[in-house]
Amino acid sequence: MILAAGLGTRLRPLTNTIPKPLLPVAGTPLIIWNLLLLRTYGIRDVIINLHYLGKMIEEAIGDGSRWDMQVKYSHESILLGTGGGLKAAEWFFEQHPFLVINGDTLIELDVKRLVEFHRTHGGVATLVLRDDPQAAQWGAVDSDAQNRIFRINGRGMSQAELPDALVQRMFAGVHILHPSVLHDAPADKAFSIIDSYTNELARGSKIFGFLHTDYWSDIGTVARYAQAEADAEAGVIFPKT
């Protein structure tokens, strides 16, 4: 699933008339970068949630056939957040684990390795994590030497249950989860998927972190957008075809 319903307020005025996922980097809209990344690793069935200027995204991508993909849409009359958006599209996943990526995230990711990691570790979810000196500002994810996550944003397992040595990293906005994580979540209500994850951690469920060391940008501000354009021009990241 590609999350593409947000308002893109931090990128205004660029997003006054175009949704953030359609902003081009090296001439290719952000959301197309992500579609092509998924296709490269054999993922051809995708659902995209839409809200702000969603018609433009749907018109740009259509049914996905031009990329030999099948794309469906989940329309949100109100913004449902990362968790509510997944819950509304729950029918699409047919009780199988699925991968989620933000439509405004630009990332060079070995999706095959991520999927293998998730299968091998057997958790209810795997979050792609990055080392970042400002991890606490982004929202710290605490994990141990075996990559098991214990707390997110200070929530999850109780202090008494925590191991002695934990590493703080940041969540890169890409994750794999089993639909069971959403079973107890409210329908048609806005919430963050982080709430579901911290509830799972509190009840002892296993969630793991996959360490990502390659290119990543959230394109969250005008400055970060300009940097991504410069990175593409310099050949730091290459658009797939």
C-alpha positions in Angstrom: 0.0 0.0 0.0 1.2 3.5 -0.8 -0.1 6.2 1.6 -0.9 9.3 -0.5 -3.8 11.0 1.3 -2.0 13.8 3.2 -2.3 17.5 2.7 1.4 18.3 2.2 1.1 21.5 4.2 4.8 21.8 4.9 5.5 22.0 1.2 3.1 24.9 0.5 2.9 26.8 -1.8 4.2 23.9 -4.0 1.3 21.7 -2.9 -1.4 24.4 -3.3 -2.5 22.9 -6.7 -0.7 19.6 -6.9 -0.6 16.8 -4.3 2.8 16.1 -2.8 3.1 12.5 -4.2 3.0 14.0 -7.7 5.8 16.5 -7.2 8.6 15.5 -9.6 12.1 14.5 -8.8 14.3 14.2 -11.8 11.1 14.5 -13.9 9.4 11.5 -12.2 6.6 12.0 -9.7 7.5 10.8 -6.2 4.7 8.2 -6.2 5.9 6.8 -9.5 9.4 6.3 -7.9 7.7 4.2 -5.3 5.6 2.2 -7.8 8.7 1.4 -9.8 10.6 0.4 -6.7 7.8 -2.1 -5.8 7.6 -3.4 -9.4 11.4 -4.0 -9.5 11.0 -6.5 -6.6 7.9 -8.2 -8.1 5.2 -6.4 -6.2 2.5 -5.7 -8.8 -0.7 -5.4 -6.8 -1.0 -2.0 -5.0 -3.6 0.0 -3.3 -3.3 3.8 -2.8 -5.3 5.8 -0.3 -6.4 9.2 -1.6 -7.9 12.4 -0.1 -6.3 15.8 -0.9 -6.4 16.3 -4.7 -6.7 12.6 -5.0 -8.4 12.8 -8.4 -5.1 14.1 -9.8 -3.2 11.1 -8.5 -5.8 8.6 -9.8 -5.7 10.3 -13.2 -1.9 10.2 -13.3 -1.6 6.5 -12.4 -4.9 5.0 -13.7 -5.1 1.2 -13.2 -1.3 0.8 -13.3 -1.3 -1.2 -16.5 1.3 1.0 -18.2 3.8 -0.3 -15.6 2.4 -3.8 -15.8 0.8 -3.4 -12.3 -2.7 -3.5 -10.9 -3.5 -0.4 -8.9 -6.7 0.1 -6.8 -7.7 3.1 -4.7 -9.1 3.7 -1.2 -10.9 7.1 -1.2 -11.1 8.9 2.2 -13.8 11.5 2.6 -12.0 12.6 5.7 -8.3 12.0 6.5 -8.0 8.8 8.5 -4.3 9.0 9.4 -1.8 6.2 8.8 -3.7 3.6 10.8 -7.2 4.6 9.7 -6.1 4.5 6.1 -4.8 1.0 6.4 -7.9 -0.1 8.3 -10.1 1.3 5.5 -8.2 -0.8 3.0 -8.1 -3.9 5.1 -10.2 -5.8 2.6 -7.5 -5.5 0.0 -4.9 -7.5 2.0 -6.9 -10.7 2.3 -5.3 -11.6 5.6 -1.8 -11.7 4.2 1.2 -9.6 5.4 1.6 -6.5 3.3 4.2 -3.7 2.7 3.4 0.0 3.3 5.4 2.9 2.0 4.7 6.7 2.2 3.9 8.3 -1.1 6.3 11.1 -0.3 9.2 9.0 0.7 12.2 8.6 -1.6 14.2 5.5 -0.8 16.7 3.1 -2.3 15.6 -0.1 -0.5 16.3 -3.8 -1.1 12.7 -4.9 -0.8 13.6 -8.6 -1.2 15.9 -8.4 1.8 13.3 -6.7 3.8 10.7 -9.4 3.0 13.1 -12.1 3.8 14.0 -10.5 7.1 10.3 -10.2 8.0 9.6 -13.9 7.2 12.7 -15.1 9.1 12.0 -13.1 12.2 8.3 -13.9 12.3 7.0 -10.8 14.0 3.6 -9.2 13.5 5.4 -6.3 11.9 8.8 -5.2 10.7 9.6 -1.5 10.6 12.4 -0.1 8.4 14.7 1.9 10.7 17.6 4.4 10.2 20.4 5.6 12.4 19.8 9.3 12.8 21.3 11.8 15.4 17.9 13.4 15.6 16.0 10.1 16.1 14.3 11.5 19.2 13.0 14.4 17.2 11.5 12.1 14.5 10.1 9.7 17.2 12.6 7.3 18.7 12.3 3.6 18.1 14.0 1.5 20.8 15.4 -1.9 19.8 17.9 -4.4 21.1 20.9 -6.1 19.5 18.6 -8.7 18.0 16.6 -5.9 16.3 13.5 -6.5 18.4 11.6 -3.3 19.0 10.4 -2.6 22.6 9.2 1.0 22.5 8.1 3.6 20.0 8.0 7.3 21.1 8.4 6.0 24.7 5.4 3.8 24.5 5.1 0.0 24.4 6.6 -2.4 26.9 6.7 -1.3 30.5 10.0 0.0 32.0 10.4 -3.2 34.1 10.3 -5.4 30.9 12.9 -3.4 29.0 16.4 -5.0 28.5 19.4 -3.0 29.7 20.9 -2.0 26.3 18.6 -0.4 23.7 19.5 1.5 20.6 17.4 4.5 19.4 16.7 4.8 15.7 14.1 6.5 13.6 11.2 5.0 11.6 11.8 5.5 7.9 8.1 5.2 7.0 8.3 1.7 5.3 6.9 -1.3 7.1 5.5 -4.8 6.7 2.6 -5.9 8.9 0.1 -8.6 9.3 -3.6 -7.5 9.1 -4.1 -8.9 12.6 -2.5 -5.7 13.9 -5.5 -3.8 12.7 -8.2 -6.2 14.0 -8.9 -4.3 17.2 -8.6 -0.8 15.6 -11.7 1.3 15.1 -13.2 1.5 11.6 -13.9 4.9 10.0 -11.8 6.8 12.6 -8.5 8.6 12.2 -5.6 7.1 14.1 -1.9 6.5 13.7 -0.5 3.0 13.0 2.0 3.7 15.7 -0.9 3.4 18.2 -1.6 -0.1 17.0 2.1 -1.0 17.2 2.6 0.3 20.7 -0.5 -1.6 21.8 1.0 -4.8 20.3 4.3 -4.1 22.1 2.4 -3.6 25.4 0.8 -7.0 25.1 4.1 -8.7 24.3 3.9 -9.1 20.5 7.1 -9.2 18.6 7.9 -6.4 16.2 11.3 -6.1 14.6 13.4 -3.3 13.0 15.2 -3.7 9.7 18.2 -1.4 9.5 18.4 0.7 6.4 21.7 2.4 5.5 21.1 3.5 1.9 19.4 6.7 0.5 16.3 8.0 2.2 14.4 11.3 2.2 10.9 12.1 3.4 10.6 15.2 1.1 8.8 16.8 4.0 9.9 20.4 3.4 10.8 22.7 0.5 14.4 22.4 1.6 14.3 18.6 1.6 12.6 18.6 -1.8 15.3 20.8 -3.2 18.0 18.5 -1.7 16.3 15.4 -3.3 16.3 17.2 -6.7 20.0 18.0 -6.2 20.8 14.4 -5.2 19.1 13.0 -8.3 20.9 15.5 -10.5 24.2 14.5 -8.9 23.5 10.8 -9.5 23.1 9.9 -5.8 19.8 8.3 -6.6 18.5 7.1 -9.9 14.9 6.8 -11.1 13.9 3.3 -12.2 12.2 2.6 -15.5 
